[in-house]
């Protein structure tokens, strides 16, 4: 009878699964260069709960190789929690010889991921984990001994279990079509951020720590880990993307062996974004990282880097949502031209290829970027592309949208660009003179007319003979155009008369 009763009791779950989670030699920490770390208020940061997070109970797609999978008891659905989930002693309450063992226990304790869709579930356990994470941050920050390999492995496991998840997003069908309104939308905040933030901070401190041996750590931060980290850049929470940007930059700085792979992986994200989806939340952050990377490229530039400019960066001008990342993109493009002035012709022709025709706001942005590129352009490269360039600028000068015309005329306020134009005035002035004349005679905006008169004066003062030649040619072309127009009208009038006569006889 007693045996039957005992047989019905639930058995204690096995702990052997913990030892099967991470086979020896597989994990993934990170590393970076020395920079000041953010020390935000981790204790009291409480974001507004605005969206449903990833279903933390399911762990599909945790990583590309399926390596950082938690134990069966390490993820909760918010319904039950192990009665043994209690706070561990503080580091200052144990002798130094036991601190590393306690650290490992705390790391394993933090491998439990809670459901934050309901803030009322597991409140006590969530607070225990939050306090434990804060203690881990302090421990890593103040550590003065190298992290052993088995510690790196457990750190990698805990970070992967907490961070690598399927991202959920709000419906975005109409977002891209209204790309210019995206900046006005409220960012979507992950309700799990109170814990995620501390995990990111812990990981960042670990990566940037001088006690993290890159030679050992590279066994754990592999290509699979980097790909999963890059997947998180599509998070809709801007706070998460900011942490990811900082961490990936540190990884790039510390693990030289992974640099080509990181660049290639970012390239692939750009290709998919440009040519397939036009949907990604982290393009601006990835470009910000690349801006720093490009700044450190050695000269002469490798062919790989030039191909990256032509195949990825320049086509990034195509998507409709370019306002979300244009500032970072413009910086990357300008960095290339400053590194190698011979690339100016390639960049300018690339801009002309993707130049917006019907989108005035985008056109104003292109003109601003064009000015930055021209400022770093040398005379020889300028001469190669000036004809198609000023044909486009001529169209901008005549734009009925006053901001486009005004921004094009502002190019003459830049001394370097003005000097380039003056040196090549015999080619440029005949191209843009008709646009200048039409503006002075009939543009509806007073500011545009005033700026156009200033530009005309620059040319007439610098080379009055050339100016007069262009004026005479314009007047001749105008009179010819009037003759052609009058002939066309007369022809149509005759046709109408003939048609009316035929219809009358019928």
C-alpha positions in Angstrom: 0.0 0.0 0.0 2.8 2.4 1.0 4.7 1.5 -2.2 1.6 2.3 -4.3 1.3 5.7 -2.6 5.0 6.5 -3.1 4.9 5.4 -6.7 2.3 8.1 -7.4 4.4 10.9 -6.1 6.2 13.1 -8.7 9.8 12.2 -9.1 12.6 14.8 -8.6 13.8 16.1 -12.0 17.2 14.8 -12.9 20.2 17.3 -12.9 22.1 15.3 -15.5 20.7 17.5 -18.2 22.9 20.4 -16.9 26.0 18.5 -17.8 24.7 17.7 -21.3 23.9 21.3 -22.3 27.4 22.4 -23.2 29.8 19.9 -24.5 33.4 20.7 -23.8 34.9 23.3 -26.1 31.6 24.9 -27.3 30.4 28.2 -26.1 30.6 31.9 -27.0 31.9 34.9 -25.1 33.0 38.1 -26.7 35.6 40.8 -26.6 36.4 44.4 -27.4 38.6 47.4 -27.1 39.0 49.7 -24.2 36.2 52.3 -23.9 34.2 53.8 -21.1 31.3 51.6 -20.3 27.9 52.8 -19.6 26.9 52.6 -16.0 23.2 53.4 -16.3 20.8 52.9 -13.5 20.4 49.1 -13.8 18.7 48.9 -10.4 15.6 51.0 -11.2 15.1 51.0 -14.9 11.5 50.1 -15.6 10.3 50.5 -19.2 6.7 50.7 -20.3 5.3 47.3 -21.3 4.3 47.9 -24.9 4.6 44.7 -26.8 4.4 40.9 -26.4 7.9 39.4 -26.2 9.2 36.2 -27.6 7.4 33.2 -26.3 10.1 32.4 -23.8 8.7 28.9 -23.2 9.7 27.9 -26.7 13.3 28.0 -27.7 13.3 27.3 -31.4 16.0 28.9 -33.4 18.2 29.6 -30.4 21.3 29.4 -32.5 22.4 28.4 -35.9 24.2 25.3 -34.7 21.7 24.4 -32.0 24.4 24.7 -29.4 23.2 27.0 -26.7 20.1 25.1 -25.8 18.9 25.3 -22.2 18.0 22.4 -20.0 14.4 21.2 -19.8 14.0 23.1 -16.5 15.8 26.3 -17.4 13.0 28.0 -19.2 9.6 28.7 -17.6 6.2 29.4 -18.9 5.4 31.5 -15.9 3.2 28.9 -14.3 5.6 27.2 -11.9 9.1 27.5 -10.6 11.4 25.2 -8.8 11.1 25.6 -5.0 15.0 25.7 -4.9 15.1 29.0 -6.8 16.3 31.2 -4.0 19.0 33.9 -3.6 22.5 32.7 -3.1 24.9 34.3 -0.6 26.6 37.5 -1.4 30.2 37.5 -2.7 31.4 39.5 0.3 29.9 36.9 2.7 32.1 34.0 1.5 35.9 33.5 1.6 38.0 34.3 -1.5 38.6 30.6 -2.2 34.9 30.0 -2.7 34.0 33.1 -4.8 34.6 31.4 -8.1 32.4 28.5 -7.2 29.7 30.9 -6.0 30.1 32.8 -9.3 29.4 29.6 -11.2 26.3 28.9 -9.1 25.0 32.4 -9.7 25.6 32.1 -13.4 23.7 28.8 -13.5 20.9 30.4 -11.5 20.5 33.1 -14.1 20.0 30.5 -16.8 16.3 30.5 -15.9 14.3 32.7 -18.2 10.9 34.0 -17.0 7.8 35.0 -18.9 7.4 38.8 -18.8 4.1 39.0 -20.6 2.4 38.8 -17.2 4.2 41.1 -14.7 2.4 39.4 -11.8 3.9 36.0 -12.4 7.0 34.8 -10.5 7.6 38.2 -9.0 9.8 37.0 -6.2 11.9 34.8 -8.5 12.3 37.6 -11.0 13.6 39.9 -8.3 16.0 37.2 -7.1 17.4 36.8 -10.6 17.7 40.6 -11.1 19.7 41.0 -7.9 21.9 38.0 -8.9 22.6 39.5 -12.3 23.6 42.8 -10.7 26.0 41.0 -8.4 27.5 39.2 -11.4 28.0 42.6 -13.1 29.9 43.9 -10.1 32.0 40.7 -9.8 33.1 40.9 -13.5 33.9 44.6 -13.2 36.1 44.2 -10.1 37.7 40.9 -11.1 41.5 40.9 -11.0 42.2 37.4 -12.2 42.0 35.8 -15.6 38.7 34.0 -16.3 39.3 30.2 -16.6 38.0 28.4 -19.6 35.2 26.6 -17.8 33.9 29.9 -16.5 33.9 31.4 -20.0 31.9 28.4 -21.1 29.2 28.9 -18.4 29.1 32.6 -19.1 28.5 32.0 -22.8 25.8 29.5 -22.0 24.0 31.9 -19.7 24.2 34.8 -22.1 23.0 32.7 -25.0 20.0 31.3 -23.1 18.9 34.8 -22.0 19.6 36.8 -25.2 19.2 34.5 -28.2 15.5 34.3 -28.9 13.0 34.6 -31.7 12.2 38.3 -32.1 8.5 39.2 -32.4 7.4 42.4 -34.1 4.3 44.5 -34.5 2.5 44.4 -38.0 4.7 46.4 -40.4 2.8 46.2 -43.7 2.3 49.9 -43.9 5.5 51.1 -42.3 7.7 51.0 -45.4 5.2 52.7 -47.6 5.2 55.5 -45.0 9.0 55.4 -44.4 9.3 59.1 -43.7 6.9 58.9 -40.8 8.8 56.1 -39.1 10.8 58.4 -36.9 7.6 59.8 -35.4 6.4 56.4 -34.2 6.9 55.2 -30.6 9.6 52.5 -30.4 8.4 49.1 -29.3 9.8 48.2 -25.9 10.5 44.6 -24.8 8.8 43.9 -21.5 11.7 41.6 -20.5 14.1 44.6 -20.6 14.6 44.8 -16.8 16.5 41.5 -17.1 17.8 41.8 -20.6 19.5 45.1 -19.9 21.5 43.6 -17.0 22.5 40.5 -19.0 23.7 42.8 -21.8 25.6 45.0 -19.3 27.2 41.8 -17.7 28.2 40.6 -21.2 29.6 44.0 -22.2 31.7 44.1 -19.0 32.9 40.6 -19.6 33.9 41.3 -23.2 35.7 44.5 -22.4 37.5 43.1 -19.3 41.2 42.9 -19.5 40.9 39.6 -17.6 39.1 38.0 -20.6 41.8 36.1 -22.5 41.0 36.5 -26.2 43.0 33.3 -27.1 40.8 31.2 -24.9 37.6 33.2 -25.5 37.8 32.7 -29.3 37.0 29.0 -28.7 33.6 30.0 -27.4 32.7 33.0 -29.5 32.5 31.4 -32.9 30.7 32.1 -36.2 27.5 30.7 -34.9 27.4 32.9 -31.9 28.2 36.0 -34.0 25.4 35.2 -36.4 22.9 34.9 -33.6 24.1 38.2 -32.1 23.6 39.8 -35.5 20.1 38.4 -35.7 19.2 40.4 -32.6 19.9 43.7 -34.5 16.5 43.4 -35.9 15.0 44.0 -32.5 12.4 46.8 -32.4 13.7 48.0 -29.0 16.3 50.7 -29.6 17.9 50.2 -26.2 18.8 46.6 -27.1 20.2 47.7 -30.5 22.4 50.2 -28.7 23.9 47.5 -26.5 24.4 45.2 -29.4 26.2 47.9 -31.4 28.7 48.4 -28.5 29.2 44.7 -27.9 29.7 43.8 -31.6 32.2 46.6 -31.9 34.2 45.2 -28.9 34.1 41.7 -30.5 35.4 43.1 -33.8 38.2 44.9 -32.0 39.4 42.0 -29.8 39.0 39.0 -32.1 40.9 39.8 -35.3 40.4 36.3 -36.6 36.6 37.0 -36.9 36.9 40.4 -38.6 36.4 39.1 -42.2 33.5 36.9 -41.1 31.8 39.8 -39.3 32.1 42.1 -42.4 30.8 39.4 -44.6 27.8 38.6 -42.3 26.9 42.3 -42.2 27.2 42.4 -46.0 24.7 39.6 -46.2 22.2 41.4 -44.0 22.5 44.5 -46.3 22.0 42.4 -49.4 18.9 40.8 -48.1 17.6 44.2 -46.9 18.3 45.9 -50.2 17.2 43.3 -52.7 14.5 41.3 -50.8 12.8 42.7 -47.7 13.6 46.4 -47.3 12.7 45.7 -43.7 15.3 45.7 -40.9 15.4 47.7 -37.6 19.2 47.7 -37.1 20.7 49.1 -40.4 21.6 52.4 -38.7 23.5 50.7 -35.9 25.3 48.3 -38.2 26.4 51.3 -40.4 27.6 53.1 -37.3 29.8 50.1 -36.5 31.1 50.1 -40.1 31.8 53.8 -40.0 34.4 53.1 -37.2 35.7 50.0 -39.1 36.1 51.9 -42.3 38.0 54.7 -40.5 40.6 52.1 -39.5 41.1 50.6 -42.9 44.8 50.5 -44.0 45.9 52.2 -47.2 45.9 51.3 -50.0 42.4 50.0 -49.7 41.9 46.3 -50.4 39.8 45.2 -53.4 37.4 43.6 -50.9 36.7 46.9 -49.3 36.1 48.7 -52.6 33.6 45.9 -53.6 31.8 46.4 -50.3 31.4 50.1 -51.2 30.1 49.4 -54.7 27.9 46.3 -53.9 26.5 47.2 -50.5 26.9 50.8 -49.4 25.9 52.6 -52.6 22.9 50.4 -53.3 21.7 51.2 -49.7 20.5 54.5 -51.2 17.7 52.6 -53.0 15.3 51.6 -50.2 12.4 53.9 -49.4 13.2 53.9 -45.7 16.6 55.5 -46.2 15.8 58.4 -43.8 16.2 55.9 -40.9 19.9 55.4 -41.6 21.0 58.0 -44.1 23.2 59.9 -41.6 25.3 56.8 -40.8 25.4 55.8 -44.5 26.6 59.2 -45.6 29.4 59.1 -43.0 30.5 55.7 -44.3 30.5 56.9 -47.9 32.5 60.0 -47.1 35.0 57.9 -45.1 35.8 56.0 -48.3 36.3 59.1 -50.4 38.6 60.6 -47.7 40.6 57.4 -47.6 40.9 57.1 -51.4 40.0 60.2 -53.4 39.9 58.2 -56.6 36.7 56.6 -55.4 34.8 60.0 -55.7 33.9 59.4 -59.3 32.5 55.9 -58.4 30.5 57.3 -55.5 29.0 60.3 -57.4 28.0 58.1 -60.3 26.4 55.7 -57.8 24.4 58.5 -56.3 23.2 59.6 -59.7 22.2 56.0 -60.5 19.9 55.9 -57.4 18.9 59.6 -57.5 15.2 60.0 -56.5 13.0 61.6 -59.2 9.6 62.0 -57.4 10.6 62.1 -53.8 11.6 65.6 -52.8 12.6 64.9 -49.2 14.9 62.1 -50.3 16.3 64.4 -53.0 17.2 67.0 -50.4 19.1 64.3 -48.4 21.0 63.3 -51.6 22.1 66.9 -52.2 23.4 67.1 -48.6 25.4 63.9 -49.0 26.6 65.1 -52.4 28.1 68.2 -50.9 30.0 66.1 -48.3 31.4 63.9 -51.0 32.3 66.9 -53.3 34.1 68.5 -50.4 36.5 65.5 -50.3 36.8 65.3 -54.1 40.0 66.3 -56.0 39.9 68.2 -59.4 40.9 65.2 -61.5 38.0 63.0 -60.1 35.6 66.0 -60.3 36.3 66.4 -64.0 35.4 62.7 -64.7 31.9 63.1 -63.5 31.0 66.8 -63.7 28.9 66.5 -66.9 26.3 64.0 -65.7 26.5 65.5 -62.2 25.6 69.1 -63.3 22.9 67.8 -65.6 21.3 66.4 -62.5 22.0 69.6 -60.5 20.4 71.6 -63.3 17.2 69.7 -62.9 17.3 70.3 -59.1 17.8 74.0 -59.7 14.5 74.1 -61.6 12.6 72.0 -59.1 9.2 73.4 -58.2 9.9 72.2 -54.7 11.7 75.1 -53.2 13.7 73.1 -50.7 15.3 71.0 -53.5 16.1 74.2 -55.5 17.4 75.9 -52.4 19.6 73.0 -51.4 21.1 72.8 -54.8 21.9 76.5 -54.8 23.6 76.1 -51.4 26.4 74.1 -53.1 27.9 77.5 -54.1 28.2 78.4 -50.4 31.0 75.8 -50.1 34.3 77.3 -51.0 35.9 74.1 -52.2 33.0 73.2 -54.5 32.8 76.8 -55.8 36.5 76.6 -56.7 36.0 73.3 -58.5 33.1 74.9 -60.5 35.1 78.0 -61.3 38.0 75.9 -62.6 35.6 74.0 -64.9 33.2 76.8 -65.6 33.5 76.5 -69.4 31.9 73.0 -69.2 29.6 73.6 -66.3 28.0 77.0 -67.0 26.6 76.1 -70.4 24.9 73.1 -68.7 23.2 75.0 -65.9 22.7 78.4 -67.5 19.2 77.7 -68.8 18.1 76.6 -65.4 19.5 79.7 -63.8 17.8 82.0 -66.3 14.5 80.3 -65.9 14.7 80.6 -62.1 15.4 84.3 -62.3 12.5 84.9 -64.6 9.8 82.8 -63.1 10.5 80.7 -60.0 7.6 81.1 -57.6 9.8 81.2 -54.5 11.5 84.5 -53.6 14.4 82.9 -51.7 15.2 80.7 -54.7 15.2 83.7 -57.1 17.5 85.6 -54.7 20.0 82.7 -54.4 19.9 82.2 -58.2 20.8 85.8 -58.8 23.8 85.4 -56.4 25.0 82.4 -58.4 24.6 84.3 -61.7 26.6 87.1 -60.3 29.5 84.8 -59.3 29.7 83.6 -62.9 29.3 87.0 -64.5 32.0 88.5 -62.2 34.4 85.7 -62.7 34.1 85.3 -66.5 31.9 88.0 -68.1 32.8 86.8 -71.6 31.7 83.2 -71.0 28.6 84.5 -69.3 27.6 86.7 -72.3 28.2 83.8 -74.6 25.9 81.6 -72.6 23.3 84.3 -72.4 23.3 84.8 -76.2 23.1 81.1 -76.8 20.2 80.8 -74.4 18.4 83.7 -76.1 19.0 82.1 -79.6 17.8 78.7 -78.3 14.8 80.4 -76.7 13.8 82.2 -80.0 14.2 78.9 -81.9 12.0 77.2 -79.4 9.4 79.9 -79.8 9.5 79.5 -83.6 9.1 75.7 -83.3 6.3 76.2 -80.9 4.5 78.7 -83.2 5.0 76.3 -86.2 3.6 73.4 -84.1 0.6 75.5 -83.1 0.0 76.6 -86.7 0.2 72.9 -87.9 -2.4 71.9 -85.3 -4.6 74.8 -86.3 -4.5 73.7 -90.0 -5.3 70.1 -89.0 -8.2 71.3 -87.0 -9.5 73.4 -89.9 -9.2 70.4 -92.3 -10.9 68.1 -89.9 -13.8 70.6 -89.4 -14.2 71.1 -93.2 -14.4 67.3 -93.7 -16.9 66.9 -91.0 -19.0 69.7 -92.5 -19.1 68.1 -96.0 -20.1 64.8 -94.5 
